[in-house]
């Protein structure tokens, strides 16, 4: 068994440093002044407003996270857009200490890019790549041109959990790792907590992965599909607090 010191040394510290530097580089000039700079007015300000609202709401009225302070008297107005719950709540302590929603938003943006990079790296490792090419794949997944262009939209770049979920799905279908099926459901749930937009894409991509591996190993995949049912049901139940407000809004609109 490896010692704690040995495990510490094998953690991907070089990759973390490289990804952080890439994020700071690609987000210039706002990364140089994170307390006061955003990409442009419009989508950036929408994310800033949502991060600020949720950071305050989780303290003042946590049972009504979707009752955003706009479009009154529309109930659950936050369900008219992508909610960004998990990214916003993750950086809420920064908002509480600084009182600055722009700083909290830029911190959430940095974390989103780091998560995407490590998610891409995880998927590459699951597909059999070695450490260096996997690190490179993570950088490509996080910092490609479209992602940088969409940086003002926090929900669009909060897609890293999809890659982690796909990595776990590959491990379950190819290796039968019992914990992988639960990790798949867990990461898909976290993606749903982060952004509905990419949860839908995650379901689509997962279906394509199952189909692709099923073509190569049909008997193995068919024998393991049933193992995804229970984790999927648990994740679905835990997602209901997000899903129900959206369904209520959709049912009330013409």
SULPEZI-V292783 format. One line per field, one symbol per residue. psi: psi as a letter, one per 30 degrees, with the letter a starting at -180 (. if undefined). A space follows every 10 residues. Layout:
psi = ???
This chain:
psi = kkleeeeeff lheeeeeeee eeeeefgkff ffifffklel lceeeeeeee eeeeeeefee iffhffilhl hkgjlhffff akeheeeefe geeeeeefgj feeeeeeeee eeeeeeeeee eeeeeffgll eefeeeeeee eegleeeeeg efjeeefige feeeeeeeee eeeefgjefe eeeeeeeeee eefekeefee eeeeeeeeee eeeeeeieee eeffefffee eeeeeeeffe feeeeeeeee fgk.
